[in-house]
Amino acid sequence: MRNYVIYILLIVTLASCASDDDYGLASTLFVFSEQKWVLTQLSGSFQNSETKGEDMEWQEYYIFSPEGTFVKSRTVEEEVMEATGSIEVLEYDDDPNHYLELTFETGKELAGNCTGDNKEILIYRSSTEISSLWMACDGPGLDYQLVK
């Protein structure tokens, strides 16, 4: 009987040391590294108003650097606009999600936000998906996928 108790304690200890990634669950912890995030879906405030891929009004991506900076590029009808700035990770005690606050130093007109300033907030949904919070104030819903 004593051996069973030891085995059970050992299994519980090993299981508690495993990370979410060990079970195939996506991490919600943002890690600064060289990353390219591409806009994959644009949605409006009406049901079934999603567009994807080449059907979207514009094509867009972010490139994040390990130094905590970004480049945002948007192409509308073959006109390319770019913005640059810095990234800060925001965490709140009562919220398990991480948010990325982008502060635009150039190209402020590309900042998708509710206030018209030079900041944009993204929610880090998983290690492969981020979304803009611009939709909270009647902006479009923007979903991005990690491509590298």
CNS distance restraints for C-alpha pairs under 8 A (distance, minus, plus):
assign (resid   1 and name CA) (resid   5 and name CA) 6.61 0.50 0.50
assign (resid   2 and name CA) (resid   6 and name CA) 6.40 0.50 0.50
assign (resid   3 and name CA) (resid   7 and name CA) 6.18 0.50 0.50
assign (resid   4 and name CA) (resid   8 and name CA) 6.10 0.50 0.50
assign (resid   5 and name CA) (resid   9 and name CA) 6.13 0.50 0.50
assign (resid   6 and name CA) (resid  10 and name CA) 6.09 0.50 0.50
assign (resid   7 and name CA) (resid  11 and name CA) 6.18 0.50 0.50
assign (resid   8 and name CA) (resid  12 and name CA) 6.14 0.50 0.50
assign (resid   9 and name CA) (resid  13 and name CA) 6.05 0.50 0.50
assign (resid  10 and name CA) (resid  14 and name CA) 6.17 0.50 0.50
assign (resid  11 and name CA) (resid  15 and name CA) 6.04 0.50 0.50
assign (resid  12 and name CA) (resid  16 and name CA) 6.12 0.50 0.50
assign (resid  13 and name CA) (resid  17 and name CA) 6.50 0.50 0.50
assign (resid  14 and name CA) (resid  18 and name CA) 6.68 0.50 0.50
assign (resid  18 and name CA) (resid  22 and name CA) 6.11 0.50 0.50
assign (resid  19 and name CA) (resid  23 and name CA) 7.31 0.50 0.50
assign (resid  20 and name CA) (resid  24 and name CA) 6.63 0.50 0.50
assign (resid  20 and name CA) (resid  25 and name CA) 5.24 0.50 0.50
assign (resid  20 and name CA) (resid  26 and name CA) 7.04 0.50 0.50
assign (resid  20 and name CA) (resid  27 and name CA) 6.80 0.50 0.50
assign (resid  21 and name CA) (resid  25 and name CA) 5.15 0.50 0.50
assign (resid  21 and name CA) (resid  26 and name CA) 6.21 0.50 0.50
assign (resid  21 and name CA) (resid  27 and name CA) 6.67 0.50 0.50
assign (resid  26 and name CA) (resid 126 and name CA) 5.38 0.50 0.50
assign (resid  26 and name CA) (resid 127 and name CA) 5.99 0.50 0.50
assign (resid  27 and name CA) (resid 126 and name CA) 5.44 0.50 0.50
assign (resid  27 and name CA) (resid 127 and name CA) 5.68 0.50 0.50
assign (resid  28 and name CA) (resid  96 and name CA) 7.85 0.50 0.50
assign (resid  28 and name CA) (resid  97 and name CA) 6.24 0.50 0.50
assign (resid  28 and name CA) (resid  98 and name CA) 6.63 0.50 0.50
assign (resid  28 and name CA) (resid 124 and name CA) 6.43 0.50 0.50
assign (resid  28 and name CA) (resid 125 and name CA) 6.02 0.50 0.50
assign (resid  28 and name CA) (resid 126 and name CA) 4.85 0.50 0.50
assign (resid  28 and name CA) (resid 127 and name CA) 6.51 0.50 0.50
assign (resid  29 and name CA) (resid  97 and name CA) 7.83 0.50 0.50
assign (resid  29 and name CA) (resid  98 and name CA) 6.57 0.50 0.50
assign (resid  29 and name CA) (resid 124 and name CA) 7.80 0.50 0.50
assign (resid  29 and name CA) (resid 126 and name CA) 7.63 0.50 0.50
assign (resid  29 and name CA) (resid 127 and name CA) 7.59 0.50 0.50
assign (resid  30 and name CA) (resid  89 and name CA) 7.58 0.50 0.50
assign (resid  30 and name CA) (resid  98 and name CA) 6.89 0.50 0.50
assign (resid  30 and name CA) (resid 124 and name CA) 6.88 0.50 0.50
assign (resid  30 and name CA) (resid 127 and name CA) 7.21 0.50 0.50
assign (resid  32 and name CA) (resid  64 and name CA) 7.51 0.50 0.50
assign (resid  32 and name CA) (resid  65 and name CA) 6.69 0.50 0.50
assign (resid  32 and name CA) (resid  66 and name CA) 4.72 0.50 0.50
assign (resid  32 and name CA) (resid  67 and name CA) 7.21 0.50 0.50
assign (resid  32 and name CA) (resid  68 and name CA) 6.44 0.50 0.50
assign (resid  33 and name CA) (resid  64 and name CA) 6.85 0.50 0.50
assign (resid  33 and name CA) (resid  65 and name CA) 5.48 0.50 0.50
assign (resid  33 and name CA) (resid  66 and name CA) 4.05 0.50 0.50
assign (resid  33 and name CA) (resid  67 and name CA) 7.79 0.50 0.50
assign (resid  34 and name CA) (resid  63 and name CA) 7.17 0.50 0.50
assign (resid  34 and name CA) (resid  64 and name CA) 5.62 0.50 0.50
assign (resid  34 and name CA) (resid  65 and name CA) 4.61 0.50 0.50
assign (resid  34 and name CA) (resid  66 and name CA) 5.63 0.50 0.50
assign (resid  34 and name CA) (resid 148 and name CA) 7.76 0.50 0.50
assign (resid  35 and name CA) (resid  62 and name CA) 7.98 0.50 0.50
assign (resid  35 and name CA) (resid  63 and name CA) 5.57 0.50 0.50
assign (resid  35 and name CA) (resid  64 and name CA) 5.09 0.50 0.50
assign (resid  35 and name CA) (resid  65 and name CA) 6.65 0.50 0.50
assign (resid  35 and name CA) (resid 146 and name CA) 6.95 0.50 0.50
assign (resid  35 and name CA) (resid 147 and name CA) 7.51 0.50 0.50
assign (resid  35 and name CA) (resid 148 and name CA) 5.46 0.50 0.50
assign (resid  36 and name CA) (resid  61 and name CA) 6.89 0.50 0.50
assign (resid  36 and name CA) (resid  62 and name CA) 5.69 0.50 0.50
assign (resid  36 and name CA) (resid  63 and name CA) 4.47 0.50 0.50
assign (resid  36 and name CA) (resid  64 and name CA) 6.43 0.50 0.50
assign (resid  36 and name CA) (resid 146 and name CA) 5.83 0.50 0.50
assign (resid  36 and name CA) (resid 147 and name CA) 5.68 0.50 0.50
assign (resid  36 and name CA) (resid 148 and name CA) 5.39 0.50 0.50
assign (resid  37 and name CA) (resid  61 and name CA) 5.41 0.50 0.50
assign (resid  37 and name CA) (resid  62 and name CA) 5.13 0.50 0.50
assign (resid  37 and name CA) (resid  63 and name CA) 6.39 0.50 0.50
assign (resid  37 and name CA) (resid 144 and name CA) 5.66 0.50 0.50
assign (resid  37 and name CA) (resid 145 and name CA) 5.29 0.50 0.50
assign (resid  37 and name CA) (resid 146 and name CA) 4.47 0.50 0.50
assign (resid  37 and name CA) (resid 147 and name CA) 5.99 0.50 0.50
assign (resid  37 and name CA) (resid 148 and name CA) 7.64 0.50 0.50
assign (resid  38 and name CA) (resid  60 and name CA) 6.13 0.50 0.50
assign (resid  38 and name CA) (resid  61 and name CA) 4.30 0.50 0.50
assign (resid  38 and name CA) (resid  62 and name CA) 6.60 0.50 0.50
assign (resid  38 and name CA) (resid 144 and name CA) 5.09 0.50 0.50
assign (resid  38 and name CA) (resid 145 and name CA) 5.43 0.50 0.50
assign (resid  38 and name CA) (resid 146 and name CA) 6.50 0.50 0.50
assign (resid  38 and name CA) (resid 147 and name CA) 6.85 0.50 0.50
assign (resid  39 and name CA) (resid  53 and name CA) 8.00 0.50 0.50
assign (resid  39 and name CA) (resid  59 and name CA) 6.61 0.50 0.50
assign (resid  39 and name CA) (resid  60 and name CA) 5.36 0.50 0.50
assign (resid  39 and name CA) (resid  61 and name CA) 5.76 0.50 0.50
assign (resid  39 and name CA) (resid 142 and name CA) 6.75 0.50 0.50
assign (resid  39 and name CA) (resid 143 and name CA) 5.77 0.50 0.50
assign (resid  39 and name CA) (resid 144 and name CA) 4.31 0.50 0.50
assign (resid  39 and name CA) (resid 145 and name CA) 6.63 0.50 0.50
assign (resid  40 and name CA) (resid  52 and name CA) 5.69 0.50 0.50
assign (resid  40 and name CA) (resid  53 and name CA) 5.78 0.50 0.50
assign (resid  40 and name CA) (resid 142 and name CA) 7.76 0.50 0.50
assign (resid  40 and name CA) (resid 143 and name CA) 5.85 0.50 0.50
assign (resid  40 and name CA) (resid 144 and name CA) 5.40 0.50 0.50
assign (resid  40 and name CA) (resid 145 and name CA) 6.50 0.50 0.50
assign (resid  41 and name CA) (resid  50 and name CA) 6.61 0.50 0.50
assign (resid  41 and name CA) (resid  51 and name CA) 5.73 0.50 0.50
assign (resid  41 and name CA) (resid  52 and name CA) 4.57 0.50 0.50
assign (resid  41 and name CA) (resid  53 and name CA) 6.88 0.50 0.50
assign (resid  41 and name CA) (resid  56 and name CA) 7.41 0.50 0.50
assign (resid  41 and name CA) (resid 141 and name CA) 7.77 0.50 0.50
assign (resid  41 and name CA) (resid 142 and name CA) 5.94 0.50 0.50
assign (resid  41 and name CA) (resid 143 and name CA) 5.21 0.50 0.50
assign (resid  41 and name CA) (resid 144 and name CA) 7.12 0.50 0.50
assign (resid  42 and name CA) (resid  50 and name CA) 5.63 0.50 0.50
assign (resid  42 and name CA) (resid  51 and name CA) 5.34 0.50 0.50
assign (resid  42 and name CA) (resid  52 and name CA) 6.40 0.50 0.50
assign (resid  42 and name CA) (resid  56 and name CA) 6.45 0.50 0.50
assign (resid  42 and name CA) (resid 140 and name CA) 6.49 0.50 0.50
assign (resid  42 and name CA) (resid 141 and name CA) 5.53 0.50 0.50
assign (resid  42 and name CA) (resid 142 and name CA) 4.90 0.50 0.50
assign (resid  42 and name CA) (resid 143 and name CA) 6.64 0.50 0.50
assign (resid  43 and name CA) (resid  49 and name CA) 5.44 0.50 0.50
assign (resid  43 and name CA) (resid  50 and name CA) 4.12 0.50 0.50
assign (resid  43 and name CA) (resid  51 and name CA) 6.25 0.50 0.50
assign (resid  43 and name CA) (resid 140 and name CA) 5.58 0.50 0.50
assign (resid  43 and name CA) (resid 141 and name CA) 4.74 0.50 0.50
assign (resid  43 and name CA) (resid 142 and name CA) 6.64 0.50 0.50
assign (resid  44 and name CA) (resid  49 and name CA) 5.40 0.50 0.50
assign (resid  44 and name CA) (resid  50 and name CA) 6.59 0.50 0.50
assign (resid  44 and name CA) (resid 135 and name CA) 7.85 0.50 0.50
assign (resid  44 and name CA) (resid 138 and name CA) 8.00 0.50 0.50
assign (resid  44 and name CA) (resid 139 and name CA) 7.45 0.50 0.50
assign (resid  44 and name CA) (resid 140 and name CA) 5.06 0.50 0.50
assign (resid  44 and name CA) (resid 141 and name CA) 6.14 0.50 0.50
assign (resid  45 and name CA) (resid  49 and name CA) 7.30 0.50 0.50
assign (resid  45 and name CA) (resid 135 and name CA) 7.55 0.50 0.50
assign (resid  45 and name CA) (resid 138 and name CA) 6.72 0.50 0.50
assign (resid  45 and name CA) (resid 139 and name CA) 8.00 0.50 0.50
assign (resid  45 and name CA) (resid 140 and name CA) 7.14 0.50 0.50
assign (resid  45 and name CA) (resid 141 and name CA) 7.88 0.50 0.50
assign (resid  51 and name CA) (resid  55 and name CA) 5.92 0.50 0.50
assign (resid  51 and name CA) (resid  56 and name CA) 5.35 0.50 0.50
assign (resid  52 and name CA) (resid  56 and name CA) 5.60 0.50 0.50
assign (resid  53 and name CA) (resid  59 and name CA) 7.85 0.50 0.50
assign (resid  54 and name CA) (resid  59 and name CA) 7.55 0.50 0.50
assign (resid  57 and name CA) (resid  76 and name CA) 7.05 0.50 0.50
assign (resid  58 and name CA) (resid  74 and name CA) 6.72 0.50 0.50
assign (resid  58 and name CA) (resid  75 and name CA) 5.68 0.50 0.50
assign (resid  58 and name CA) (resid  76 and name CA) 4.86 0.50 0.50
assign (resid  58 and name CA) (resid  77 and name CA) 7.45 0.50 0.50
assign (resid  59 and name CA) (resid  74 and name CA) 5.68 0.50 0.50
assign (resid  59 and name CA) (resid  75 and name CA) 5.18 0.50 0.50
assign (resid  59 and name CA) (resid  76 and name CA) 6.78 0.50 0.50
assign (resid  60 and name CA) (resid  72 and name CA) 7.33 0.50 0.50
assign (resid  60 and name CA) (resid  73 and name CA) 5.52 0.50 0.50
assign (resid  60 and name CA) (resid  74 and name CA) 4.29 0.50 0.50
assign (resid  60 and name CA) (resid  75 and name CA) 6.28 0.50 0.50
assign (resid  61 and name CA) (resid  72 and name CA) 5.82 0.50 0.50
assign (resid  61 and name CA) (resid  73 and name CA) 5.48 0.50 0.50
assign (resid  61 and name CA) (resid  74 and name CA) 6.72 0.50 0.50
assign (resid  61 and name CA) (resid 144 and name CA) 7.83 0.50 0.50
assign (resid  62 and name CA) (resid  70 and name CA) 6.57 0.50 0.50
assign (resid  62 and name CA) (resid  71 and name CA) 5.58 0.50 0.50
assign (resid  62 and name CA) (resid  72 and name CA) 4.45 0.50 0.50
assign (resid  62 and name CA) (resid  73 and name CA) 6.45 0.50 0.50
assign (resid  63 and name CA) (resid  70 and name CA) 5.43 0.50 0.50
assign (resid  63 and name CA) (resid  71 and name CA) 5.17 0.50 0.50
assign (resid  63 and name CA) (resid  72 and name CA) 6.53 0.50 0.50
assign (resid  64 and name CA) (resid  68 and name CA) 6.90 0.50 0.50
assign (resid  64 and name CA) (resid  69 and name CA) 5.91 0.50 0.50
assign (resid  64 and name CA) (resid  70 and name CA) 4.47 0.50 0.50
assign (resid  64 and name CA) (resid  71 and name CA) 6.73 0.50 0.50
assign (resid  65 and name CA) (resid  69 and name CA) 5.38 0.50 0.50
assign (resid  65 and name CA) (resid  70 and name CA) 6.12 0.50 0.50
assign (resid  68 and name CA) (resid  86 and name CA) 5.76 0.50 0.50
assign (resid  68 and name CA) (resid  87 and name CA) 5.15 0.50 0.50
assign (resid  68 and name CA) (resid  88 and name CA) 7.11 0.50 0.50
assign (resid  69 and name CA) (resid  84 and name CA) 7.42 0.50 0.50
assign (resid  69 and name CA) (resid  85 and name CA) 5.63 0.50 0.50
assign (resid  69 and name CA) (resid  86 and name CA) 4.12 0.50 0.50
assign (resid  69 and name CA) (resid  87 and name CA) 5.54 0.50 0.50
assign (resid  70 and name CA) (resid  84 and name CA) 5.60 0.50 0.50
assign (resid  70 and name CA) (resid  85 and name CA) 5.51 0.50 0.50
assign (resid  70 and name CA) (resid  86 and name CA) 5.90 0.50 0.50
assign (resid  70 and name CA) (resid  87 and name CA) 6.84 0.50 0.50
assign (resid  70 and name CA) (resid 102 and name CA) 7.96 0.50 0.50
assign (resid  71 and name CA) (resid  82 and name CA) 6.93 0.50 0.50
assign (resid  71 and name CA) (resid  83 and name CA) 5.68 0.50 0.50
assign (resid  71 and name CA) (resid  84 and name CA) 4.55 0.50 0.50
assign (resid  71 and name CA) (resid  85 and name CA) 6.85 0.50 0.50
assign (resid  72 and name CA) (resid  82 and name CA) 5.52 0.50 0.50
assign (resid  72 and name CA) (resid  83 and name CA) 5.04 0.50 0.50
assign (resid  72 and name CA) (resid  84 and name CA) 6.27 0.50 0.50
assign (resid  72 and name CA) (resid 110 and name CA) 7.87 0.50 0.50
assign (resid  73 and name CA) (resid  80 and name CA) 6.84 0.50 0.50
assign (resid  73 and name CA) (resid  81 and name CA) 5.74 0.50 0.50
assign (resid  73 and name CA) (resid  82 and name CA) 4.48 0.50 0.50
assign (resid  73 and name CA) (resid  83 and name CA) 6.55 0.50 0.50
assign (resid  74 and name CA) (resid  80 and name CA) 5.69 0.50 0.50
assign (resid  74 and name CA) (resid  81 and name CA) 5.28 0.50 0.50
assign (resid  74 and name CA) (resid  82 and name CA) 6.44 0.50 0.50
assign (resid  74 and name CA) (resid 110 and name CA) 7.89 0.50 0.50
assign (resid  75 and name CA) (resid  79 and name CA) 5.39 0.50 0.50
assign (resid  75 and name CA) (resid  80 and name CA) 4.42 0.50 0.50
assign (resid  75 and name CA) (resid  81 and name CA) 6.39 0.50 0.50
assign (resid  76 and name CA) (resid  80 and name CA) 6.62 0.50 0.50
assign (resid  81 and name CA) (resid 107 and name CA) 7.56 0.50 0.50
assign (resid  82 and name CA) (resid 106 and name CA) 7.93 0.50 0.50
assign (resid  82 and name CA) (resid 107 and name CA) 6.01 0.50 0.50
assign (resid  82 and name CA) (resid 110 and name CA) 7.74 0.50 0.50
assign (resid  83 and name CA) (resid 104 and name CA) 6.82 0.50 0.50
assign (resid  83 and name CA) (resid 105 and name CA) 7.41 0.50 0.50
assign (resid  83 and name CA) (resid 106 and name CA) 5.04 0.50 0.50
assign (resid  83 and name CA) (resid 107 and name CA) 4.08 0.50 0.50
assign (resid  83 and name CA) (resid 108 and name CA) 6.76 0.50 0.50
assign (resid  83 and name CA) (resid 110 and name CA) 6.76 0.50 0.50
assign (resid  84 and name CA) (resid 104 and name CA) 5.81 0.50 0.50
assign (resid  84 and name CA) (resid 105 and name CA) 5.77 0.50 0.50
assign (resid  84 and name CA) (resid 106 and name CA) 5.27 0.50 0.50
assign (resid  84 and name CA) (resid 107 and name CA) 6.74 0.50 0.50
assign (resid  85 and name CA) (resid 102 and name CA) 6.77 0.50 0.50
assign (resid  85 and name CA) (resid 103 and name CA) 5.44 0.50 0.50
assign (resid  85 and name CA) (resid 104 and name CA) 4.40 0.50 0.50
assign (resid  85 and name CA) (resid 105 and name CA) 4.78 0.50 0.50
assign (resid  85 and name CA) (resid 106 and name CA) 6.75 0.50 0.50
assign (resid  86 and name CA) (resid 102 and name CA) 5.76 0.50 0.50
assign (resid  86 and name CA) (resid 103 and name CA) 5.35 0.50 0.50
assign (resid  86 and name CA) (resid 104 and name CA) 6.78 0.50 0.50
assign (resid  86 and name CA) (resid 105 and name CA) 7.71 0.50 0.50
assign (resid  87 and name CA) (resid 100 and name CA) 6.37 0.50 0.50
assign (resid  87 and name CA) (resid 101 and name CA) 5.65 0.50 0.50
assign (resid  87 and name CA) (resid 102 and name CA) 4.67 0.50 0.50
assign (resid  87 and name CA) (resid 103 and name CA) 6.46 0.50 0.50
assign (resid  88 and name CA) (resid 100 and name CA) 5.73 0.50 0.50
assign (resid  88 and name CA) (resid 101 and name CA) 5.15 0.50 0.50
assign (resid  88 and name CA) (resid 102 and name CA) 6.58 0.50 0.50
assign (resid  89 and name CA) (resid  98 and name CA) 6.58 0.50 0.50
assign (resid  89 and name CA) (resid  99 and name CA) 5.72 0.50 0.50
assign (resid  89 and name CA) (resid 100 and name CA) 4.75 0.50 0.50
assign (resid  89 and name CA) (resid 101 and name CA) 6.28 0.50 0.50
assign (resid  90 and name CA) (resid  98 and name CA) 5.85 0.50 0.50
assign (resid  90 and name CA) (resid  99 and name CA) 4.95 0.50 0.50
assign (resid  90 and name CA) (resid 100 and name CA) 6.03 0.50 0.50
assign (resid  90 and name CA) (resid 101 and name CA) 6.83 0.50 0.50
assign (resid  91 and name CA) (resid  95 and name CA) 7.31 0.50 0.50
assign (resid  91 and name CA) (resid  96 and name CA) 7.76 0.50 0.50
assign (resid  91 and name CA) (resid  97 and name CA) 6.98 0.50 0.50
assign (resid  91 and name CA) (resid  98 and name CA) 5.31 0.50 0.50
assign (resid  91 and name CA) (resid  99 and name CA) 6.56 0.50 0.50
assign (resid  92 and name CA) (resid  96 and name CA) 7.40 0.50 0.50
assign (resid  92 and name CA) (resid  97 and name CA) 7.86 0.50 0.50
assign (resid  92 and name CA) (resid  98 and name CA) 7.87 0.50 0.50
assign (resid  97 and name CA) (resid 123 and name CA) 7.23 0.50 0.50
assign (resid  97 and name CA) (resid 124 and name CA) 6.80 0.50 0.50
assign (resid  97 and name CA) (resid 125 and name CA) 7.17 0.50 0.50
assign (resid  98 and name CA) (resid 123 and name CA) 6.28 0.50 0.50
assign (resid  98 and name CA) (resid 124 and name CA) 5.52 0.50 0.50
assign (resid  98 and name CA) (resid 125 and name CA) 7.81 0.50 0.50
assign (resid  99 and name CA) (resid 121 and name CA) 6.65 0.50 0.50
assign (resid  99 and name CA) (resid 122 and name CA) 5.61 0.50 0.50
assign (resid  99 and name CA) (resid 123 and name CA) 4.50 0.50 0.50
assign (resid  99 and name CA) (resid 124 and name CA) 5.63 0.50 0.50
assign (resid 100 and name CA) (resid 121 and name CA) 5.62 0.50 0.50
assign (resid 100 and name CA) (resid 122 and name CA) 5.03 0.50 0.50
assign (resid 100 and name CA) (resid 123 and name CA) 6.23 0.50 0.50
assign (resid 100 and name CA) (resid 124 and name CA) 6.90 0.50 0.50
assign (resid 101 and name CA) (resid 119 and name CA) 6.70 0.50 0.50
assign (resid 101 and name CA) (resid 120 and name CA) 5.78 0.50 0.50
assign (resid 101 and name CA) (resid 121 and name CA) 4.67 0.50 0.50
assign (resid 101 and name CA) (resid 122 and name CA) 6.57 0.50 0.50
assign (resid 102 and name CA) (resid 119 and name CA) 5.46 0.50 0.50
assign (resid 102 and name CA) (resid 120 and name CA) 5.06 0.50 0.50
assign (resid 102 and name CA) (resid 121 and name CA) 6.25 0.50 0.50
assign (resid 102 and name CA) (resid 122 and name CA) 7.91 0.50 0.50
assign (resid 103 and name CA) (resid 118 and name CA) 5.82 0.50 0.50
assign (resid 103 and name CA) (resid 119 and name CA) 4.59 0.50 0.50
assign (resid 103 and name CA) (resid 120 and name CA) 6.69 0.50 0.50
assign (resid 104 and name CA) (resid 108 and name CA) 5.56 0.50 0.50
assign (resid 104 and name CA) (resid 111 and name CA) 7.04 0.50 0.50
assign (resid 104 and name CA) (resid 118 and name CA) 5.13 0.50 0.50
assign (resid 104 and name CA) (resid 119 and name CA) 6.05 0.50 0.50
assign (resid 105 and name CA) (resid 118 and name CA) 7.50 0.50 0.50
assign (resid 107 and name CA) (resid 111 and name CA) 7.72 0.50 0.50
assign (resid 108 and name CA) (resid 117 and name CA) 7.65 0.50 0.50
assign (resid 108 and name CA) (resid 118 and name CA) 5.38 0.50 0.50
assign (resid 109 and name CA) (resid 118 and name CA) 7.98 0.50 0.50
assign (resid 111 and name CA) (resid 116 and name CA) 7.88 0.50 0.50
assign (resid 111 and name CA) (resid 117 and name CA) 7.69 0.50 0.50
assign (resid 111 and name CA) (resid 118 and name CA) 6.13 0.50 0.50
assign (resid 111 and name CA) (resid 119 and name CA) 6.15 0.50 0.50
assign (resid 111 and name CA) (resid 120 and name CA) 5.51 0.50 0.50
assign (resid 112 and name CA) (resid 119 and name CA) 7.79 0.50 0.50
assign (resid 112 and name CA) (resid 120 and name CA) 5.64 0.50 0.50
assign (resid 112 and name CA) (resid 132 and name CA) 7.67 0.50 0.50
assign (resid 112 and name CA) (resid 134 and name CA) 5.78 0.50 0.50
assign (resid 112 and name CA) (resid 139 and name CA) 7.63 0.50 0.50
assign (resid 113 and name CA) (resid 117 and name CA) 7.46 0.50 0.50
assign (resid 113 and name CA) (resid 119 and name CA) 6.83 0.50 0.50
assign (resid 113 and name CA) (resid 120 and name CA) 5.35 0.50 0.50
assign (resid 113 and name CA) (resid 121 and name CA) 7.25 0.50 0.50
assign (resid 113 and name CA) (resid 133 and name CA) 7.46 0.50 0.50
assign (resid 113 and name CA) (resid 134 and name CA) 4.99 0.50 0.50
assign (resid 113 and name CA) (resid 137 and name CA) 8.00 0.50 0.50
assign (resid 113 and name CA) (resid 139 and name CA) 7.60 0.50 0.50
assign (resid 114 and name CA) (resid 134 and name CA) 6.19 0.50 0.50
assign (resid 114 and name CA) (resid 136 and name CA) 7.80 0.50 0.50
assign (resid 114 and name CA) (resid 137 and name CA) 5.68 0.50 0.50
assign (resid 114 and name CA) (resid 139 and name CA) 7.61 0.50 0.50
assign (resid 120 and name CA) (resid 132 and name CA) 7.81 0.50 0.50
assign (resid 120 and name CA) (resid 133 and name CA) 8.00 0.50 0.50
assign (resid 120 and name CA) (resid 134 and name CA) 7.85 0.50 0.50
assign (resid 121 and name CA) (resid 132 and name CA) 6.23 0.50 0.50
assign (resid 121 and name CA) (resid 133 and name CA) 5.88 0.50 0.50
assign (resid 121 and name CA) (resid 134 and name CA) 7.56 0.50 0.50
assign (resid 122 and name CA) (resid 130 and name CA) 6.40 0.50 0.50
assign (resid 122 and name CA) (resid 131 and name CA) 5.41 0.50 0.50
assign (resid 122 and name CA) (resid 132 and name CA) 4.43 0.50 0.50
assign (resid 122 and name CA) (resid 133 and name CA) 5.76 0.50 0.50
assign (resid 123 and name CA) (resid 130 and name CA) 5.56 0.50 0.50
assign (resid 123 and name CA) (resid 131 and name CA) 5.35 0.50 0.50
assign (resid 123 and name CA) (resid 132 and name CA) 6.35 0.50 0.50
assign (resid 123 and name CA) (resid 133 and name CA) 6.89 0.50 0.50
assign (resid 124 and name CA) (resid 129 and name CA) 6.58 0.50 0.50
assign (resid 124 and name CA) (resid 130 and name CA) 4.64 0.50 0.50
assign (resid 124 and name CA) (resid 131 and name CA) 6.87 0.50 0.50
assign (resid 125 and name CA) (resid 129 and name CA) 5.42 0.50 0.50
assign (resid 125 and name CA) (resid 130 and name CA) 5.26 0.50 0.50
assign (resid 125 and name CA) (resid 131 and name CA) 7.21 0.50 0.50
assign (resid 126 and name CA) (resid 130 and name CA) 6.92 0.50 0.50
assign (resid 127 and name CA) (resid 146 and name CA) 7.72 0.50 0.50
assign (resid 128 and name CA) (resid 145 and name CA) 5.54 0.50 0.50
assign (resid 128 and name CA) (resid 146 and name CA) 4.83 0.50 0.50
assign (resid 129 and name CA) (resid 143 and name CA) 7.24 0.50 0.50
assign (resid 129 and name CA) (resid 144 and name CA) 5.73 0.50 0.50
assign (resid 129 and name CA) (resid 145 and name CA) 4.81 0.50 0.50
assign (resid 129 and name CA) (resid 146 and name CA) 6.31 0.50 0.50
assign (resid 130 and name CA) (resid 143 and name CA) 6.10 0.50 0.50
assign (resid 130 and name CA) (resid 144 and name CA) 5.30 0.50 0.50
assign (resid 130 and name CA) (resid 145 and name CA) 6.69 0.50 0.50
assign (resid 131 and name CA) (resid 141 and name CA) 7.46 0.50 0.50
assign (resid 131 and name CA) (resid 142 and name CA) 5.60 0.50 0.50
assign (resid 131 and name CA) (resid 143 and name CA) 4.46 0.50 0.50
assign (resid 131 and name CA) (resid 144 and name CA) 6.00 0.50 0.50
assign (resid 132 and name CA) (resid 141 and name CA) 6.43 0.50 0.50
assign (resid 132 and name CA) (resid 142 and name CA) 5.29 0.50 0.50
assign (resid 132 and name CA) (resid 143 and name CA) 6.63 0.50 0.50
assign (resid 133 and name CA) (resid 141 and name CA) 7.32 0.50 0.50
assign (resid 134 and name CA) (resid 138 and name CA) 7.08 0.50 0.50
assign (resid 134 and name CA) (resid 139 and name CA) 4.98 0.50 0.50
assign (resid 134 and name CA) (resid 140 and name CA) 6.38 0.50 0.50
assign (resid 134 and name CA) (resid 141 and name CA) 6.63 0.50 0.50
assign (resid 134 and name CA) (resid 142 and name CA) 7.90 0.50 0.50
assign (resid 135 and name CA) (resid 139 and name CA) 4.32 0.50 0.50
assign (resid 135 and name CA) (resid 140 and name CA) 5.03 0.50 0.50
assign (resid 135 and name CA) (resid 141 and name CA) 4.93 0.50 0.50
assign (resid 135 and name CA) (resid 142 and name CA) 7.88 0.50 0.50
